[in-house]
Amino acid sequence: MNANPLSVSLDGLRVDNRFVQHLPGDTEQRNFVRQVRNACYSRVTPTPVASPTLVAYSREVAELIGLQPAVCETESFARVFSGNLVPPTFDPFAMCYGGHQFGSWAGQLGDGRAINMAEVLGPNGDRWVLQLKGAGLTPYSRTADGLAVMRSSVREFLCSEAMHHLGVPTTRALCLIGTGEGVRRDMFYDGHPRNEPGAICCRVAPSFLRFGNYQIFASRGELDVLRQLVNYTLTTDFPHLGPPTNDSIIAWFHEVCQRTAEMVVQWTRVGFVHGVMNTDNMSILGLTIDYGPYGWMEEYDPSWTPNTTDAHGRRYAYGQQPAIAGWNLLQLANAIFSLVEDKDGLQAGLDAYTQTFSGQWHSMIAAKLGLASYDAGSDDRLTEELFALMYKSRADMTIFFRNLSKVSKAAMPNQHFDANWTHWITLLQNPFYGEETQDAELDSTVKQLWCDWFASYQNRLQRDSTSDSNRATNMNQVNPKYVLRNYVAQLAIDRAEQGDYSEVRRLLEVLRHPYDEQPEAESLAAKRPEWARHRAGCSMLSCSS
């Protein structure tokens, strides 16, 4: 890396630390684990690391915050975004918040391993918070050390950028830095800890405020601080709603509900499962935040969750996410009720969540199927039958929908279903898990049901005005070819833990264009191999990092 001076590396950053300037902070200056009262944040300093090394960076995010991409390859960049060097204009802090975890109130949580380094204004005047995840102890670290390991940091970095390029509302990631130090972790909490390479991910978002930021003050009766935080949120992040009043607070909640619905619809579209939809992991801006034990659903199963902690209850499974988001919004409504005492106004926001999700879900499904619009009279049954068959057949969600664009309007000749089945499974590039093995082969009844469904689908396409070619183009813009499959991420992690970052960088480039055909990366779009079905990191994951 080039050893450019610090002044050159940070020349493009316009620092504007509004959060710490306008909200009450912790009066205790020492950094030790404790309950923090009547404060939105605590000032902290990152823990220095032994040997900060750049693993990868996002050139788009660098440009968002006003840095030329070449700056990201300098020595000073690695020092700053590992926390080893804090520029004088930065004002690092950790936020105080609480939350419901798996449905139970957990009290104070806070930024236990995240440190907000600075707020900056991008070239267009947009506000961005630069946050280091894994930069050391804070007052909210509880029994942990505030550090992060390479495996979780690679996943956070890649997923942040993958989701953005998929068109899903999300926080972003500027860079990933290796620390040169070991971090001891028990990956599955089973009494087998080991030292793993440490890393730090710099996350970027207009705001990292979560539902839990408001809940903590309501739970403690610290209503003056709650009102200050709500007023700050309206003024800084929702200025279009006007000055803080009861009406603008209700309008704000209404918009949060709508944004959350839009986000979850997009999760559903691409088969994404967050894994830990606690209220402290729900962004006030409707952004996907906190990438832990997430995953993209491979074989379609609404009850699937990638989180080992949730394996029994499956509270945050794919099919549960819409309802859980609504439940979380109810908790936010409860937190701000004392400020407005307007039950009907808050209920209208919750109703808007349901209405927005329903309407956008139908539009999204129509787009995935290549239909100009959703016709409930016919498409409800078509969709229900499709998902039932996908579940019964263990269909890979990404591969199935991507190849569905190859189906034409022309009806199949009236052949025996075996011939029809061979045609369909070839056209769709065999998206079914287990179909290659005799013991798991689909039976004739299921094959016939598939042939019947494709006939119904073609009949529906014939009633749609879109041409085959235009429909295929449209479908390939909403049904991705490439997603960050867990086994693909794990292979990159395996190399990164050995100091080879080439696969992380290659994945970043491929995931920048998830809807494009990329022949050189075709293997990354394949079904999960059998060896990865039960391997740690390739199927279920824990919250350990």
Secondary structure, DSSP 8 states (H G I E B T S, - for coil): -B---HHHHTTT-EE--HHHHHS-B-S--S-------S-SEEE------S--EEEEE-HHHHHHTT--GGGGGBHHHHHHTTTS---TT---EEE--EEEETTEEEEE---SSEEEEEEEE-TTS-EEEEEEETB---TT-TTS-SB-BHHHHHHHHHHHHHHHHHT--B-EEEEEEEEEEEEEE-TTSSS--EEEEEEEEEEEES---BHHHHHHHHHHT-HHHHHHHHHHHHHHH-GGG-SS-HHHHHHHHHHHHHHHHHHHHHHHHHTEE-S---GGGBBTTS-B---SS-EE-SB--TT--SBGGGTTT-TT-GGGHHHHHHHHHHHHHHHHHHHH--HHHHHHHHHHHHHHHHHHHHHHHHHHHT-SS--HHHHHHHHHHHHHHHHHHTBBHHHHHHHHTT--SS---S--HHHHHHHHHHHTT--BTTTTSGGG---HHHHHHHHHHHHHHHHHHHTS---HHHHHHHHTTTS-S----HHHHHHHHHHHTTT--HHHHHHHHHHTSTTS--GGGGGGGS---GGGSSSTTTS-B-S--
